[in-house]
Amino acid sequence: MGGFNIKSLPTGTYRVMLKKAGYADLIVTESVNDGEMTAFNANLEKI
């Protein structure tokens, strides 16, 4: 389990790449709105 926090990210659509040794890379696309918190869950597949 992990997490991160980025403050003051401009409104827009972002692609986040998640990587961990022993797991398949995962790219998640998320929209961020000004003044709102955006959260997402992702499950990496073990390879």
C-alpha positions in Angstrom: 0.0 0.0 0.0 1.3 3.5 -0.7 0.2 7.0 -1.5 1.2 10.5 -2.5 -0.1 14.0 -2.2 0.5 16.8 -4.7 -0.7 20.3 -3.7 -1.8 23.0 -6.1 -1.9 20.9 -9.3 -3.6 22.9 -12.1 -6.9 21.7 -13.4 -6.5 19.2 -16.2 -6.2 15.5 -17.2 -3.1 13.7 -16.0 -1.5 10.3 -16.7 0.1 8.7 -13.7 2.5 5.7 -14.2 2.8 3.3 -11.3 5.9 1.0 -11.2 7.1 -1.6 -8.7 9.6 -4.3 -9.2 7.9 -7.7 -9.8 4.7 -6.1 -10.9 3.3 -5.0 -14.3 3.5 -1.2 -14.9 0.1 0.5 -14.8 -0.9 3.9 -16.3 -3.9 5.6 -14.8 -5.6 8.7 -16.4 -7.3 11.0 -13.9 -9.0 14.4 -14.2 -8.2 17.1 -11.6 -10.4 20.0 -10.8 -9.3 23.3 -9.2 -10.0 23.3 -5.4 -11.0 19.7 -5.2 -9.2 16.6 -4.0 -8.9 13.7 -6.5 -8.3 10.2 -5.2 -8.0 6.9 -7.0 -7.3 3.3 -6.2 -5.1 1.1 -8.4 -4.2 -2.6 -8.2 -0.8 -3.7 -9.7 -0.7 -7.2 -11.1 2.1 -9.4 -10.0 4.2 -10.8 -12.8 
